[in-house]
């Protein structure tokens, strides 16, 4: 798995978790949702994210170029 995919997965999980906690436990958990969103926003411009460094140390690889998604692949016959 690449660093970029791992980062999106972790961020999505943390956002869903904090929204659920904010709804069922305490509204202050919505602040964590805002923190994750703000961190993703700033990393889009600076390309610096602490979680990316953690994932690299955990053994995740950087992508080797553009990621091909299913709609870009030729159709199977």
Secondary structure in CASP SS format (residue, H / E / C, confidence):
PFRMAT SS
TARGET T0000
AUTHOR 0000-0000-0000
METHOD secondary structure of the structure
MODEL  1
X C 1.00
X E 1.00
X H 1.00
X H 1.00
X H 1.00
X H 1.00
X H 1.00
X H 1.00
X H 1.00
X H 1.00
X H 1.00
X H 1.00
X H 1.00
X H 1.00
X H 1.00
X H 1.00
X H 1.00
X H 1.00
X H 1.00
X H 1.00
X H 1.00
X H 1.00
X H 1.00
X H 1.00
X C 1.00
X C 1.00
X H 1.00
X H 1.00
X H 1.00
X H 1.00
X H 1.00
X H 1.00
X H 1.00
X H 1.00
X H 1.00
X H 1.00
X H 1.00
X H 1.00
X H 1.00
X H 1.00
X H 1.00
X H 1.00
X H 1.00
X H 1.00
X H 1.00
X H 1.00
X C 1.00
X C 1.00
X C 1.00
X H 1.00
X H 1.00
X H 1.00
X H 1.00
X H 1.00
X H 1.00
X H 1.00
X H 1.00
X C 1.00
X C 1.00
X C 1.00
X E 1.00
X C 1.00
X C 1.00
X C 1.00
X C 1.00
X C 1.00
X C 1.00
X C 1.00
X C 1.00
X H 1.00
X H 1.00
X H 1.00
X C 1.00
X C 1.00
X C 1.00
X C 1.00
X C 1.00
END
